[in-house]
């Protein structure tokens, strides 16, 4: 009797696990279930060409009047969190110091916006932005701090191919006057 009860329990657990795996493979619940979609957002396919190792060569300046300073980095893009986000790791030279940064990108199905989170060893804080990825261009905007003042930031990835893409960061104190504070080229290894 005991063995038969265990067998039924094991069969029930196997059936439950099989149904969970099937639901996970579909990445969403049936439309009539009232449940939200689960799994990696379909929109992340737009970033598939970025997966891999890259070399970054760029320039930066701290104010519109400042001279450009060159810098370089080694960068890796990879899918993380079961494919629900893209992580970018950044290790390079910035103003004579080694910079380590991590960026996470994902798509929020509810807001219909891309989300971006950046943290590095220079500022040692999280910067967040939201935006769009349309016509081969990702534009993300958010607020940050610079020398204790709130600053608006906008980053753009553009001219994206399987082998390279361009990137720039613009900053503004008032949302009207913007200046390019960083710009660069990513080249796939």
C-alpha positions, 0 to 999 in steps of 0.5 A: 500500500505504501509503495503504491501511494508513493508511486502515485505521488511521484507520478503526480510530481512528474506530471506537475514538473512536465507542465511547468517545463512546458509553460516555461518553454512557451514563455507565457501563460495562455491569454485567457489565464489572466496571468502575465507573460513570463520568461525572456521578453521577445524584444531582447532578440534585438540585442542578439548581435551584441552578444560576445566580446568587444573592444571599445575606443572612446573619448570623454569630456567633463564640460562643453568647453573641456578637451576630449580625453581618450580611453579604451576598454574591453567589453563583454555582452551576455544574456543573464537571468535565464535570458531575461536581461543582457549584461555588459561588463566593462573594464578599461582605462579612464583618466589613467585609472582602471574602471570596472562597470556593469550594465544590465538591459531588459525590456519591461512588458508592462511599461513597454520601455527598455530599462538600463542599470549601470554601476561602476567603481568610480561613482559607486552608485546605481544609475537608472534609465529608460528608453526605446530601441527602434530602427536600430537605435537604442536611446535611454534617458535618466537622471544622475548626479555630478558634483552634487548637482542633478544632471540629465543623461541620455545615451544612444547606441546607433549604427548597430551591425554584427561587427560594430556600433557607435555609442554616445552620452549627452548631458544637460543641466536643464533638459534644453541645452545638451552636450556630448560628454562621451562618444565611442566605437565598439568593435567586435573581436 
